[in-house]
């Protein structure tokens, strides 16, 4: 058998070849190139360049394509992306660079995204692509799916300082306080002072990345992270994203995403989310907007061996709660968090045969809390 030996001498030989022939016809980058007219990027970034001053710039389409390659193929950094592009024929073909042409330096790409392209620029490109998807008939925004994903920050947990910061005001705080005080007035109780300064809380702030936040949930390792709130349609197309520190709960971060979402997509009819978003405010906001909140059933939280919360029935007509032994828990007050407090009579509960399943209070009193927006949660359950 004759064996053809491929030696080192072949490495120095010069060849003439077409880069077009070396990229498979079904390659992903070919499909993207045929589906997207990237020249639209020139219109978006036109005001960020000077036509008659300075040195010729790197083609902005090339810069955005390089970042697209990085994210499509999971490359960890721009430095690594440039190294891969230098050796990959398909990448060079996608950028329009021949094999002997020099690829832009990674620092050039980084500089442009840091100093030239603003957040508005990136959003314009994102929404342009989304409009193209919608025009092609692939987007189905009638029902959207919302979820949060935590992204680990490149920050050491040990490099942090303790810091006292005021608690951020919730978007619905003013509206809730107005309804609380209105109800307290109806019951002859003094309204709460709305000028009370916000309470402070102590947080760990990273000295490396102050914008991140400490994330610790379940079996996840404690770390500095971000939380990305993402909304998709039923076909999996991302319709919008917001990014918050990792210590912001999904239900708190929801409002920022929802505001952006409904502003651009008025045709949305249903919001689908997991149990982390099942709060009175989110249920109220979606229902008041004429949309349907699709939220999962959440098991009532109760102490083991005690009556579950649903055993205490609210009587709307008499504004009281009926316990499992058919005794009345009368309205006591509405607290600052928006919960109506209903309390039993200690002298009645003292001799109750089911007291060991109801309360361990030393005064033999049972307190049941019902949020003033609990009707919205009940509507979601139907």
N, C-alpha and C positions, 0 to 999 in steps of 0.2 A: 504494500500500500504506500502510495506516495503522500508524504506529509509536507504541507506548505508551512514553512517556518516564518512567523511574524517577528522580526527582530527589531532592535532599536533603530536600525537605519531607516525604517519606514516613517519614523516620527518627524523627520526633518523634511519630508517631501511636501511640496506645495501642490494644492489641488484647487480647481475651480469648480464651485458647485453653487446651486441655487438654494438659498435658505428657505424658499417657499416649498421646495420638494421634501424638506426634512421634517416638516410639521404635519402630523397625521390629519386627515380630513375631518375626523370626528373629535379632534382635540377641544377641550373646554374653551380655551382662549379663542379658537377659531369661531366657536358658536357665539361667544360674547361679542367678538369683533363684528360679526355679521348682523347681530341684533341691535347693537347700540351705536348711535352716531356720536362719537366722543367730541366732535368738533363744536358741539353746543357748549362745551366747557369754556371755549374762547369768549363767548358772549357773557358768561357769568363772571369771568375774572378780568374782563377788559379794563375796567376802571382801576385795577390794582397794578397795572403796568404802565410805564411811560414809553411812548412810541418813538420819541426823538432825543432820548438822553440815556447815557450810560452804555454799558456793554450789552450785547445780545444775551437774552436770558435763556435758560433751559425751557424747552417747550412745556407749558403747563399741563398739556394732555399726558405727556410722558411722566411727569411727576405723579399725577393722580393714578395713572396706570401702574406705576411701580408700587404704590401703596395698595392698590387693588390686588396685585400679585402677592404681596406680603400677607394679606388677610385671607385670600383664597387658599393659599397653600400652607398656612400656619407657620410662617417664618417668624422667629422670635424677635428680630430687630431689623432696622433698616440696613445696618452694616451687613448682616447675613443676607438680606434680600439682594443687595448689590452684588455680593459674591456669587449668589446663585444665578442671577441674571447673566453675569459674565460668561458662565459655562453652559447655560441652557439655551438651546436653539429656539425653542418655542417662545420663551420669554423675550428673547431679542426680536423675534418676528413680530410679537404683539406690540412691542415698543417702536418697531420700525428701525432697529439698529442692526447693521451688518456685523459679521463676526469680528471684523478688524476695527470697529468703531468703539471709542471709549464711552463707557457707561457713566452717567452723572454720579458724582461722589455722594455718599449717603448723607453727609453733613449739609449738602445743598438742599436735598429733599427736606431734611429736618428743619433747616433755617426757614424755608418757605412756609411750612406749616406753622411755625412758631411766630414769624414776624410778618408774613404777607397775607396768608389765607386766614380769614376770621371765621368765627363760629357761624356767622351768617352765610359765608361762602360755602361751607361744608353742607349746611342745611339746604341751600338752594340746589346744590347738586343732588342731594338725597331726594328732595321732593320732585326734582325733574325726572329722575329715574322712576320714582313711584308713579308719576303721571304717565310715563311711557308704558308702564305695566298696566295701568288702568285703561289707557287708550287701546291697548292690545286685547283687552277683555279678560285679563287674568285675575284682577283684583275683585274681591267680594267683601266690601266693607259693611254689609248689613249687620253681621255679627262679628265682634272682635274679641280677641283673647288676650288678657292682661296677666303678666307674671313678672316677678322680680328675680334677678340673677345676681349673685354676689361675685365680685371680681377682686381677687387678692391684689393689694397694693404692694409695690416694691419698697416696703418700709419695714424696718426692724421694730418689733414690739417693745424691745428694751430701750429703744431711743425715743422716749416719750416724756412729756411733762404733764403734771396734773394742772388742770385749769378750771376755774369756776366761770360758767357762762350762763346767761339768762336763758330759761327755757323758751324755745321758739313758740310764738303764738300760732295756734291752729287756725286754718283758714275759716273755719266755721265758728270760731270762738265768740265773735260778736253776736252773731245770729242766735247761738245757743243761749248766751247770757240774757239776751232780750226776752226770749221765751221763758227762761227760768224766772226772771224777775216779774214777768207778767203773771205767771202762775203763783208766785209767792204773794203778789199783791192780791190776787183773787182769794187767797186763803188768809189774808190779814197778817202776813208776815213781812218783815222788813226786807227790802231788796238788797242784793249784794252790791258792794261798791265796785264799779267797773274800772275805776282808776287805780286799782291795786297794782303795784309794780310786779312784774313777772318774777316767779321764784327762780333761784339759781340752782344749777346742778353741776356736779363735778365730773369732768370728762378727762380722758387721756388723749392728749393731742400729740401726734407724731411730729418730731422735729425735722424729719426728712420730707414728709408729705402731709402738711397740715390740713389739706382738704379731705383726706381720707378719714375714716372713723373705725373704731374697734368693733369687730363683728365676732359674735360667739353664739352659736345656735346648735343645740343638740350635740351630735358627735363631731361637729366641725371644730377644727382647731382654732383657738382664739388668735386673731390676727387683725392687722389694719386692712381695710377693704373698702370697696365702693359697691353700691347696689344700683344695678341698671334695671329700670322699669321699662319693659318692652311690651308693645302691642302688635299683634299679628292678626291677619285675616284667616279664614278657614283653610286657605291654600298655603299658609306659612310665610306670606310676605310681611316683612316688618313695616308697619305703618308709622311708628314713631318710637322714640326712645328718650328717656331722661336719666341722668346720672346723679346720684346723691351719695353722701358719706355712708359707710357701711353700718353705722349705728342708727340710721333712720329706718323705722319700721315700714313695711310695704304699705300698710293702710295710710300712713302719713304722707308717703311719697306719691300716692295715687293721684292726688289732686293736680299736681303739676303736669302729669302725663295726660290726665283726663281733659284739662283745659286746652292743651295743644291739640288733642285728638279731635274733640268735637268742633273746634274752631275751623278745622280744615275738612272735616267729614261729617256734614250735617245729616247724611243719610243713615248713620249708624242707628240701629234699632235695639241691639242687645249687647250688654257687656258681660263677658264670661270671665270669671276669676275664681281663685281658690279661697279656702276658708280664712286666710290671712286678711282678706279684704272685706270680710263680713262684719261690718260695723254699722251702728245706727246711722251715722252721717253719710257713709258711702251709699247705703241703701236709699236713704232719703234723697240724696242729690240725684242719683240716677232716675228714680221714680218721678221726682218733681220735674225732671227734664223730658218726661214722656217716653223714657226708654225702659228696657226690661233688664234688671240685674239678675244674672244667672249665677247663683252662688250655691255651693254644696251645703248639705245638711251638716250641722256641727253639733256634736253630742253636748248636752248641757253639763256644765261643770258643777259638781257637787261633791261633798265629802263622802267618802266610802261609808256605807251603812246608814246614810241619812236620806230623807226624802229628796228626790230630784226636783229641780226648780219648777217643772211643769205641773207638779202636784199642787202648787199654790196658784189659784185661779184669780185673775184680775176681774173685778166687777166694775165695768166702765160707768154704769148708771149711778151706783152709789160711791164710786171712787174708793174702793177698798179691795182687799185681797181675802179670799176664803182659803183657809188651810185644809189639809186632808181630814181633819176632825170637824169640819164645817164651822169653825170658829172665825170670827172677823178680825182681821188685822187692819186697823184704821190708819188713814193718812196722817203722817207726822210732819213731814217737811219735804222740800225739794232742795237737794244739796248743790254745791257749786259745780259739780261734774255733770249735772243734769239728770240725776236719778231721784225719783220719788221714793221716799222711805215710808214703808208701811210697818207698823209695830203692833204686836199683840199685847194683851193685858196679862201681866205677870201672875195675878191672882187666879186667872183662869188656867194658864199653862202649867202652874205649879202641880196640879193634880191630874194633868192630862196623861192618859195611858201611853201616848205615842211621843211623849216629850223627849225620850232618849233617841228618837229618830229625827228630831226636829231641831233642837237647840241645846247648847251646853252653857248658855248664858246664866250667870249667877243670880240674876234677877228674874230668871225664867221668862225672858222676853225673846220673841222671835222677830227679826227684822228682815223684810223682803224688799229688795230694790228693783224698781222698774224704770227704765230710761224713758224720758218724755217722747223720744222718737222710736220707742219699741214697736209701735204699730207698723213702721216701715219694715222692720225685721220680720214681723209676723207675715206681712204681705209677701216677702221674699220666700218664706217657707211654704206658702200655698202652691 
